[in-house]
Amino acid sequence: MTEPGAAAPVICVVGARPNYMKMAPIIRALAAHRPPLRTLLVHTGQHYDSAMNERLFADLDLPHPQVNLEVGSASHAVQTAEVMRRFEPVIDEHGARAVLVVGDVNSTLACALVAVKRHVPVAHVESGLRSHDRRMPEEINRILTDQISDLLYTTERSAHDNLAHEGIAPERVVFVGNVMIDSLLANLPKAVPPAGLLAAAGYARERIAGGYGVVTLHRPSNVDHPQTLGPIIEALRDISARLPLVIALHPRTRNNLERFGMLDRLGAPGFIILPPQGYLEMLGLMAGATVVLTDSGGIQEETTALGVPCLTIRENTERPITVEQGTNTLVGVDPAALRAAVNRVLDNGGKRGRVPEYWDGRAAHRIASHLAAWLDAHEKQAQPA
């Protein structure tokens, strides 16, 4: 229970690995604000790997969550409902000045729904991003969370057009920049050098002396169907004959390769297969890469900040600024297009782009400053005359 006379906390919610990178600088900025904003970090347990989480907390200097809902994996409906069921008692016990959610995972929407029905202000960080593909569960989470949030903090100005199109009042929307880049810039000096990482995994450092690519694949649309995953792997095998490819193999992708009888295709000599990596390890791999091939949203942003060419194996992106201003190129899932795009990078150097506005390491400070002022004004307005 909140102590009598103590201000209720801003409840900060994380549910999956990308949320940690976004929340870490926000928690620090709220603590550094004068006066500090008290926080309560809640981990829903939507994605939970004990060993990996310990590494992430240490790497990002993120405090351990005070509350872990331990929801675990389930269908989208069951997981969302279970987060809601377990999160509501947290508000009952601790109170909440606001609930701050990040990104687009099920936990984001679930906790926002609980808060708004309890008349607790909701702040959504990374608002307004749209792939315009409602087959993606994340797109539904993004749209609905934005509709019910009181404060919508955006990473790029195009997000404001999306929100205006959906009827959201402009006074609810604040352009603050990208907190993922806050984490990247703060941690880049601590990134693990790739040569040492590979040596520790049993690979010769010389394997990447002439350059290398990094591959991450995990989206269900790419890895859950053999008719899609098989041709992508074959294209990567061809590419690896020209450029060594470091693949941090996602558990979902590994399981599906085994299920489809394709795991042996990763035995090509140009592949360097690693287990899922920590944040500082992946940061080092990306920073030193010739090119990154991915279906991740966050990696599109990180490679743009690093100036490393990125080829996104998707038909759309909710982060268009990485294509328009950054280093990202959408190549779809056609194997021929993927091969051709890599060859263009190797022959011509690929896109370098520029770092977008407000991707400067200060986004979390802008959020803390605005949120503190908004809460003070909101609470004064709510007081009886």
C-alpha positions in Angstrom: 0.0 0.0 0.0 1.1 3.6 -0.7 2.0 5.2 2.6 -0.4 7.9 3.9 0.7 11.3 2.5 3.0 9.7 -0.1 2.4 10.6 -3.7 1.1 7.7 -5.7 3.6 6.4 -8.2 3.7 6.7 -12.0 3.3 3.0 -12.8 5.7 2.1 -15.7 4.8 -1.2 -17.5 7.2 -3.5 -19.4 6.1 -6.8 -21.0 8.7 -7.8 -23.6 12.4 -7.3 -24.3 12.0 -4.1 -26.5 10.0 -2.5 -23.7 13.1 -2.6 -21.5 15.2 -0.5 -23.9 12.5 2.1 -24.0 11.7 2.2 -20.3 15.2 2.3 -18.9 16.0 5.9 -19.9 12.4 7.0 -18.9 12.8 5.6 -15.4 16.1 7.4 -15.0 14.7 10.7 -16.4 11.7 10.6 -14.0 14.1 10.0 -11.1 16.3 12.8 -12.2 13.5 15.3 -12.6 13.2 18.0 -9.9 11.2 17.2 -7.9 11.6 13.5 -8.8 8.6 11.5 -10.0 8.1 8.4 -7.9 7.8 5.3 -10.1 6.6 1.7 -9.7 8.1 -0.7 -12.4 5.7 -3.5 -13.3 6.8 -6.4 -15.4 3.8 -8.3 -16.8 5.9 -11.4 -17.5 4.4 -11.5 -21.1 7.8 -12.6 -22.4 10.0 -14.1 -19.6 13.5 -15.6 -19.8 15.1 -15.4 -16.4 18.7 -15.4 -17.5 18.1 -13.0 -20.4 16.1 -10.6 -18.2 18.9 -10.5 -15.6 21.4 -9.5 -18.4 19.1 -6.9 -19.7 18.5 -5.3 -16.3 22.2 -5.1 -15.8 23.1 -4.0 -19.3 20.5 -1.2 -19.3 21.0 -0.1 -15.7 17.3 -0.8 -15.3 16.1 -1.5 -11.7 14.4 -4.8 -11.1 10.6 -4.6 -11.3 8.9 -4.1 -8.0 6.0 -6.2 -9.3 6.1 -9.2 -11.6 2.7 -10.4 -12.8 4.2 -13.6 -14.2 1.6 -13.9 -16.9 3.6 -16.0 -19.3 2.8 -17.1 -22.9 -0.7 -17.7 -24.1 -3.0 -16.8 -27.0 -3.5 -13.1 -27.6 -6.9 -13.1 -26.0 -5.9 -15.1 -23.0 -2.7 -13.2 -22.4 -4.4 -9.8 -22.7 -7.2 -10.8 -20.3 -4.7 -12.3 -17.8 -2.6 -9.1 -17.8 -5.7 -7.1 -17.1 -6.9 -9.4 -14.3 -3.5 -9.3 -12.6 -2.7 -5.6 -13.2 -5.9 -4.1 -11.6 -5.0 -5.2 -8.1 -1.6 -3.4 -8.5 -3.5 -0.1 -8.9 -5.7 -1.0 -5.9 -2.6 -1.6 -3.7 -0.2 1.1 -4.8 -2.4 3.8 -6.4 -1.3 5.5 -9.6 -0.8 9.1 -10.6 -0.5 7.8 -14.2 0.2 4.6 -16.0 3.0 4.8 -18.6 3.1 2.2 -21.3 5.5 1.8 -24.2 5.4 0.2 -27.6 2.7 -2.2 -29.0 2.8 -5.5 -27.1 -0.3 -7.1 -25.6 0.7 -5.8 -22.1 0.7 -2.2 -23.5 -3.0 -2.4 -24.5 -4.1 -4.5 -21.5 -2.6 -2.1 -18.8 -3.9 1.0 -20.7 -7.4 -0.5 -20.7 -7.3 -1.2 -17.0 -6.0 2.3 -16.2 -8.5 4.2 -18.3 -11.4 2.3 -16.8 -10.1 3.3 -13.4 -9.9 6.9 -14.5 -6.1 6.9 -14.2 -4.3 9.0 -16.8 -2.5 6.9 -19.5 0.7 8.0 -21.2 1.7 6.1 -24.3 5.3 6.3 -25.5 5.9 5.6 -29.2 2.4 6.7 -30.3 1.2 7.0 -33.8 3.4 4.5 -35.6 1.3 2.6 -38.2 2.1 -0.2 -40.6 -1.4 0.1 -42.1 -1.6 -3.7 -41.9 -4.3 -4.8 -39.5 -3.3 -8.4 -39.8 -0.5 -7.6 -37.4 -1.6 -7.9 -33.8 0.8 -5.1 -32.9 -1.1 -2.7 -35.2 -4.3 -3.4 -33.4 -2.6 -2.8 -30.0 -1.1 0.5 -31.3 -4.4 1.9 -32.6 -6.5 1.0 -29.6 -3.9 2.2 -27.1 -3.6 5.5 -28.8 -7.4 6.0 -28.8 -7.6 5.7 -25.0 -4.4 7.4 -23.9 -4.4 10.9 -22.4 -0.8 11.7 -23.5 0.6 10.4 -26.8 4.4 10.8 -27.1 5.7 10.4 -30.6 9.1 9.4 -32.1 8.6 11.0 -35.6 6.4 13.8 -37.0 4.6 11.5 -39.5 2.9 9.9 -36.5 1.0 13.1 -35.9 -0.7 12.7 -39.3 -1.7 9.2 -38.5 -3.2 10.3 -35.2 -5.0 13.3 -36.7 -6.5 10.9 -39.4 -7.8 8.7 -36.5 -9.6 11.7 -34.8 -7.2 12.2 -31.9 -7.0 15.8 -30.7 -3.6 17.4 -31.3 -3.3 18.7 -27.8 -3.0 15.1 -26.6 0.1 14.5 -28.9 3.6 15.6 -28.0 6.7 15.0 -30.3 9.6 14.0 -28.0 11.9 11.8 -30.1 13.0 8.2 -29.8 13.8 6.7 -26.3 15.2 3.6 -28.0 18.0 5.9 -29.3 18.5 7.3 -25.8 19.4 3.7 -24.7 21.5 3.1 -27.8 23.6 6.3 -27.3 24.0 5.7 -23.6 25.2 2.1 -24.1 27.2 2.3 -27.3 30.5 2.8 -25.4 29.8 -0.5 -23.5 28.9 -2.5 -26.6 30.6 -5.9 -26.8 33.1 -6.1 -29.7 31.9 -8.6 -32.2 35.3 -10.3 -32.7 35.5 -11.2 -29.1 31.9 -12.3 -29.0 32.4 -14.7 -31.9 35.7 -16.0 -30.4 33.9 -16.8 -27.1 31.2 -18.7 -29.1 33.9 -20.8 -30.7 34.3 -19.1 -34.1 37.6 -17.8 -35.5 37.8 -14.0 -35.4 39.1 -14.2 -39.0 35.6 -15.3 -40.2 34.4 -11.7 -40.0 37.6 -9.8 -40.8 36.4 -8.8 -44.2 33.0 -7.8 -43.1 29.8 -9.5 -42.1 26.0 -9.2 -42.0 23.7 -9.7 -39.1 20.4 -11.5 -39.5 17.4 -11.5 -37.1 14.1 -13.2 -38.0 11.2 -13.8 -35.7 7.9 -12.5 -37.1 5.2 -15.2 -37.4 4.4 -14.1 -41.0 8.0 -14.9 -41.9 8.8 -17.9 -39.8 5.6 -19.8 -39.1 5.0 -21.1 -42.7 7.5 -23.3 -44.6 6.6 -21.8 -47.9 7.8 -18.4 -46.7 10.6 -19.4 -44.3 12.2 -21.9 -46.7 12.9 -19.5 -49.6 14.2 -16.8 -47.1 16.7 -19.3 -45.7 17.8 -20.3 -49.2 18.3 -16.7 -50.1 20.4 -16.2 -47.0 22.5 -19.3 -47.9 23.3 -17.7 -51.3 24.1 -14.4 -49.7 26.4 -16.1 -47.1 28.6 -17.4 -49.9 29.6 -13.7 -50.5 29.3 -12.3 -47.0 29.4 -14.2 -43.7 26.1 -13.9 -41.9 25.8 -13.9 -38.1 22.4 -15.2 -37.2 21.2 -14.7 -33.6 18.6 -17.4 -33.8 15.3 -16.7 -32.2 13.7 -19.6 -30.3 10.5 -19.4 -32.5 12.6 -19.5 -35.7 14.7 -22.4 -34.4 11.6 -24.4 -33.4 10.0 -23.9 -36.7 13.1 -24.8 -38.7 13.2 -28.1 -36.7 9.5 -28.7 -37.2 9.8 -28.1 -41.0 12.9 -30.3 -41.2 15.0 -27.3 -42.3 17.5 -26.8 -39.4 20.3 -28.5 -41.3 20.1 -25.7 -43.9 21.9 -23.5 -41.4 25.0 -25.7 -41.7 26.2 -23.7 -44.7 29.9 -22.5 -44.2 29.0 -18.8 -44.5 26.6 -19.0 -41.5 27.7 -18.1 -37.9 24.8 -19.3 -35.7 24.5 -17.8 -32.2 21.8 -18.1 -29.5 19.7 -15.1 -28.7 22.1 -12.3 -27.6 22.0 -9.7 -24.9 21.5 -6.0 -25.6 25.2 -5.0 -25.5 26.2 -8.0 -27.6 23.6 -7.2 -30.3 24.6 -3.5 -30.2 28.2 -4.4 -30.9 27.2 -6.8 -33.7 25.0 -4.2 -35.4 27.5 -1.3 -35.0 30.2 -3.3 -36.8 28.1 -4.9 -39.5 28.3 -4.3 -43.2 24.5 -4.8 -43.5 21.7 -5.9 -41.2 18.8 -8.1 -42.5 15.8 -8.1 -40.1 12.1 -8.2 -39.6 12.3 -6.3 -36.3 10.9 -2.8 -35.9 13.4 -1.7 -33.3 16.4 -2.8 -35.3 15.2 -0.6 -38.2 15.6 2.4 -35.8 18.8 1.3 -34.2 20.6 0.8 -37.6 19.4 4.2 -38.7 21.0 5.7 -35.6 24.2 3.7 -36.2 24.4 4.6 -39.9 24.4 0.9 -40.9 22.4 -0.2 -44.0 19.3 -2.2 -43.0 17.3 -4.5 -45.2 13.8 -5.2 -43.8 12.3 -8.5 -44.7 8.7 -7.2 -44.6 6.2 -5.7 -47.0 5.5 -2.7 -44.8 7.0 -0.8 -41.8 5.4 1.2 -39.0 8.6 3.2 -38.9 8.6 5.0 -42.3 11.2 7.6 -41.2 13.8 4.9 -41.2 13.2 4.5 -45.0 12.6 8.1 -45.8 15.6 9.6 -43.8 17.5 6.6 -42.5 19.4 3.6 -43.7 16.4 1.2 -44.0 15.2 -0.4 -47.3 12.0 -2.5 -47.4 12.7 -5.6 -49.5 9.7 -7.8 -48.9 10.0 -11.5 -48.7 10.9 -12.2 -52.3 14.3 -14.1 -52.2 15.5 -12.5 -55.5 14.8 -9.1 -54.1 16.7 -9.9 -51.0 19.7 -11.2 -52.9 19.7 -8.1 -55.2 19.5 -5.7 -52.2 22.5 -7.3 -50.5 24.5 -7.2 -53.7 23.7 -3.4 -54.1 25.0 -2.8 -50.5 28.1 -4.8 -51.2 28.8 -3.1 -54.5 27.8 0.4 -53.7 28.0 0.8 -49.9 24.2 1.0 -49.3 22.1 3.7 -47.7 23.7 5.8 -45.0 20.9 8.3 -44.5 20.8 10.7 -41.6 19.7 10.6 -38.0 16.1 11.9 -37.6 15.1 14.9 -35.6 15.1 14.5 -31.8 16.9 11.1 -32.0 19.5 12.8 -29.8 19.5 10.9 -26.5 17.2 13.4 -24.8 13.8 12.0 -25.5 13.2 10.6 -22.0 14.1 14.0 -20.5 11.5 15.6 -22.7 8.9 13.0 -21.6 9.7 13.5 -17.9 9.5 17.3 -18.1 6.2 17.3 -20.0 4.6 14.5 -17.9 5.5 16.3 -14.6 4.0 19.6 -15.7 0.9 17.8 -17.2 0.2 15.8 -14.0 0.6 18.9 -11.8 -1.9 20.8 -14.0 -4.3 17.8 -14.3 -4.3 17.2 -10.5 -4.9 20.9 -9.7 -7.8 21.0 -12.1 -9.3 17.9 -10.5 -9.2 19.4 -7.0 -12.6 20.7 -5.7 -13.0 24.5 -5.8 
